[in-house]
Amino acid sequence: MAKEEILYLKIKELVLLLLHTEAAETILELYSFLFTPQKASIAGVVESHLYSNLSLEQMAFLSGQSLSTFKREFKKYFEDTPASYIRNKRMKKAADLLRHTSLTVSEISFQIGYEDSSYFSRLFQRKFNILPSDYRKSNQ
């Protein structure tokens, strides 16, 4: 344990010394990058799995965090709850697919991460006040 504490103090001392050199700006950028990986990690995990049927627990695991920490950091980074953010992104993608493809509502539902097309249709109607099939007709 003492070795780890000494190592920590030596690294801290090194960083402080480097901040007094001509490379201080670069060191600050590196320091900032090293100590904000959670945000990048959360963003990367969410964006990579936005349209897959992963649970929040699974996303938290992939980002190396507990569920409660993941939710808290998610809210800080995206300024929205995970459920709301993911649902809004999926609905936006669904609207785009309905306008620009000939995929069926069921295919779109599955493609954006919903296995139940009826549930997807209810969410879509709640968001846009129109059924997906009617949305497609009105936007062709």
C-alpha positions in Angstrom: 0.0 0.0 0.0 2.8 2.4 0.9 4.4 1.8 -2.5 1.2 2.8 -4.3 1.0 6.0 -2.2 4.6 6.9 -3.0 4.0 6.2 -6.7 0.9 8.4 -6.7 2.8 11.3 -5.0 5.7 11.0 -7.4 3.4 11.1 -10.4 1.6 14.1 -8.9 4.9 15.8 -8.4 6.0 15.1 -11.9 2.8 16.5 -13.4 3.2 19.7 -11.2 6.8 20.1 -12.4 5.8 19.6 -16.0 3.2 22.3 -15.6 6.0 24.8 -15.0 7.7 24.0 -18.4 7.1 25.3 -21.9 4.9 22.2 -22.5 2.4 23.2 -19.8 -0.5 23.7 -22.3 0.1 20.2 -23.8 0.3 18.7 -20.3 -3.0 20.4 -19.3 -4.6 19.0 -22.5 -3.3 15.5 -21.7 -4.4 15.8 -18.0 -7.9 16.8 -19.1 -8.1 14.0 -21.6 -6.9 11.4 -19.0 -9.3 12.5 -16.4 -12.5 12.8 -18.5 -12.6 9.2 -20.0 -16.0 8.5 -18.4 -17.8 11.0 -20.6 -16.1 9.7 -23.7 -16.7 6.2 -22.7 -20.4 6.8 -22.0 -20.9 8.6 -25.3 -19.0 5.9 -27.1 -21.0 3.1 -25.6 -24.4 4.8 -26.1 -23.7 5.8 -29.7 -22.4 2.4 -30.5 -25.4 0.6 -29.1 -28.1 3.2 -29.6 -30.1 1.0 -32.0 -29.4 -2.4 -30.4 -31.6 -4.0 -27.8 -29.2 -3.5 -24.9 -30.4 -2.8 -21.4 -29.1 0.1 -19.3 -27.4 -2.5 -17.1 -25.5 -3.9 -20.1 -24.5 -0.4 -21.2 -23.3 0.4 -17.7 -21.3 -2.8 -17.7 -19.7 -1.9 -21.1 -18.7 1.5 -19.8 -17.2 -0.1 -16.7 -19.6 1.6 -14.3 -22.3 0.6 -11.9 -25.9 1.3 -13.1 -26.4 4.2 -10.7 -23.1 5.9 -11.7 -23.9 5.3 -15.4 -27.2 7.0 -15.0 -25.8 9.9 -13.1 -22.9 10.4 -15.6 -25.2 9.9 -18.5 -27.5 12.7 -17.2 -24.5 15.0 -16.8 -23.1 14.3 -20.3 -26.4 14.2 -22.3 -28.5 16.5 -20.1 -31.3 13.9 -20.4 -32.3 10.6 -18.8 -31.0 7.5 -20.6 -34.5 6.3 -21.4 -35.7 9.6 -22.8 -32.5 10.2 -24.8 -32.4 6.8 -26.4 -36.2 6.8 -27.1 -35.9 10.3 -28.8 -32.9 9.2 -30.9 -34.6 6.0 -32.0 -37.8 7.9 -32.9 -35.9 10.4 -34.9 -34.2 7.5 -36.8 -37.5 5.8 -37.3 -39.1 8.9 -38.8 -36.1 9.2 -41.1 -36.4 5.5 -42.2 -40.1 5.9 -42.8 -39.5 8.9 -45.0 -36.6 7.5 -47.0 -36.9 3.7 -47.2 -39.5 1.2 -48.1 -38.8 -0.9 -45.0 -41.9 -2.2 -43.2 -42.8 -0.8 -39.8 -41.8 -4.1 -38.3 -38.4 -4.0 -40.0 -37.8 -0.4 -38.9 -38.9 -1.3 -35.3 -36.4 -4.2 -35.2 -33.7 -2.1 -36.9 -33.8 0.6 -34.3 -33.8 -1.7 -31.3 -37.4 -2.6 -30.6 -38.5 -6.3 -30.9 -42.2 -5.5 -30.4 -43.5 -3.5 -33.4 -46.8 -2.8 -31.5 -44.8 -1.2 -28.7 -42.7 0.8 -31.2 -45.9 2.0 -32.9 -47.3 3.2 -29.6 -44.1 5.1 -28.8 -44.0 6.6 -32.2 -47.6 7.7 -32.0 -47.0 9.2 -28.6 -44.0 11.1 -29.9 -45.4 12.4 -33.3 -49.2 12.1 -32.7 -49.5 9.9 -35.7 -49.1 6.2 -36.5 -45.9 5.2 -38.3 -47.8 4.0 -41.4 -49.8 7.3 -41.6 -46.5 9.2 -41.0 -45.0 7.5 -44.1 -48.1 8.3 -46.2 -48.1 11.9 -45.2 -44.3 12.3 -45.9 -44.0 10.8 -49.3 
